[in-house]
Amino acid sequence: MALPTKATHQQTRVHNERLVVRTVYDLGPISRADVARQTGLTRTTVSDVVTGLLDDGVVKEIGRGPSSGGKAPILLEVDQDSRLVVGLDLGEEHFAGSVVNLRGEIRRTVELPVAGRDGDDAVELVFALLDRLLAGTTAPLLGIGIGTPGLVDSRTGTIRRAVNLDWRDLPLGTIVADRYGVPVNVANDSQAAALAEYTYAGEGRVPNLIAIRVGRGVGAGLILRGALFQGDGSGAGEIGHTVVDDQGAVCRCGRRGCLETVAGMRAIEARAAAATGGDADLGAVRAATVEGEPWALAIADDAGAALGRAIAALIGALDIQRIVLLGPVTALGEPWLAAVRREARSRALAPLADEVDISVGRQPSNVVIRGASALLVARELGLSLVR
Ligand SMILES: [Zn+2]
């Protein structure tokens, strides 16, 4: 049988190119000779690859380094502004996006209100957002990373189901790629947030973590050995629609008693409204817990406890010791967090539970945008924005 030599050469070239870019990105400024030493590639191969990268503008020469006897070597660096990446967060209230460079530095941000749009209108809003973000950009676009609520098949960029936006089997990745002519990566927003939490953790970074976003929906993202784990169908961490109360309230998904009907923002606000006889948002519940109001403390405790029980199951399945909580519901503060910790620890196997650190994350408002763009850069160039 003849081997597909052409494909193999092509694959080797792409592999070598990625290896060189990653080495220059992580270790630059660096000489060609040191790239060869680091990668194990021959100097000739490195020189060929670097010539191509200089032509593309991804890598630049920045002068000569110190000499170790002979002629001082020319040093290489990745030109961080040679390619731009767009990250989107299709949030419940706003669709937001940023243009970032190859180091994840934000160059421009645009936010548009959703105002109840769904279906095709919501897709049009994605286009409007991208058009605004891309107007006047000069560097070539590497690609678009999208973080969206709902169940996503990241392999195909298809949103299998996003209840709020009334999207079902929507091939958003293909639609956006066709319109803008660049690679597109679509991921669940909790998964994107988890990757950002890992990527921008700085000194405190650990290789395994679970990030759980609690807003109207509840979703987790799993980082295993420094990479996002999406599961067989890209749905890893989709814990919000696991039934936790057979007699519970009807959920957006049509079933009864899902985790989000107990631990999510709507459930908390609905209970608060019933308790106070008026509108009560998360801020009001938080304020009432600080005042020691029993109704508010009970709501915070119940919501936290339900989440804690779900976390206990994750601890048992994965034995991951760092759990980071994100999203609006974290505003409930200490009484809520205490209930999460209490239930998670008391229901997981003791030796596992003892080691678990459950805390509220740093959660800048653009955590999904940062994660979505980091995923795109990782997929297209094999680079990790970790710092
Ligand atoms: Zn549900």
Residues whose N, C-alpha, C, O or C-beta is under 5 A from the ligand:
A	BS01	ZN	G240 H241 C251 R252 C253 C258
